[in-house]
Amino acid sequence: HKIDLPEKLAAIGFMTFSGCGLTEMIFPKSIRYIDNLAFENCSIFKFVYRGGQDDWIEKVDLEDDAFAQSGAWGVDFLE
């Protein structure tokens, strides 16, 4: 199961997708903040960002434990 988050989404809050059964998530270029444990115990194994790696590093404030206990090893970039 895949979800393509809508453009204009700026933040993902604390434990928003905790325990979800999704396998892939696509972040919009508008994302700016991902809170702690947003994906805790989630089955997602692939995260994709619609922008480039430099944009991700420069624009997205990512809490240390945002991807804690998810199956993903990182984020892929479309640009």
C-alpha positions in Angstrom: 0.0 0.0 0.0 1.4 3.4 -1.1 0.4 6.9 -0.1 1.3 10.0 -2.0 1.0 12.9 0.4 -0.7 16.0 -1.0 1.3 19.1 -2.0 1.0 21.9 0.5 1.4 19.5 3.5 4.0 21.1 5.7 4.3 18.9 8.7 3.8 15.4 10.0 3.1 15.3 13.7 4.0 13.1 16.6 3.1 9.4 16.0 0.9 10.3 13.0 1.6 7.1 11.1 2.6 4.9 14.1 1.8 1.3 13.4 0.4 1.9 9.9 0.3 -0.9 7.3 1.6 1.2 4.4 4.7 0.0 2.5 5.6 3.2 0.6 5.2 7.0 1.3 5.9 9.9 -1.1 6.6 13.2 0.6 5.7 16.4 -1.3 8.3 19.2 -1.8 6.3 21.3 0.6 7.1 19.1 3.7 9.1 21.1 6.3 8.8 19.2 9.6 8.6 15.5 10.7 8.1 15.0 14.4 9.4 12.3 16.7 8.1 8.8 16.2 5.9 9.9 13.2 6.5 6.4 11.7 7.1 4.3 14.8 6.5 0.5 14.2 5.3 1.2 10.7 5.8 -1.3 7.9 6.9 1.4 5.4 10.1 0.3 3.7 10.4 3.0 1.1 10.2 6.8 1.6 10.4 9.0 -1.4 10.8 12.8 -1.5 9.6 14.7 -4.6 12.6 17.0 -4.5 16.3 16.6 -4.5 18.6 15.6 -1.7 19.9 19.2 -1.2 16.3 20.4 -0.7 15.6 17.7 1.8 18.7 18.5 3.9 18.2 22.2 3.7 14.4 22.5 4.1 13.2 19.6 6.2 13.5 19.7 9.9 13.6 16.0 10.9 13.5 14.9 14.5 16.1 12.3 15.5 13.5 9.6 16.1 11.1 10.4 13.3 11.7 7.1 11.5 12.3 5.0 14.6 11.4 1.4 14.2 10.2 1.7 10.6 11.6 -0.7 8.0 13.1 2.1 5.8 16.8 2.6 5.5 16.5 6.2 4.2 14.8 8.4 1.7 14.9 8.2 -2.1 14.9 11.4 -4.2 13.0 12.1 -7.4 15.2 15.0 -8.5 
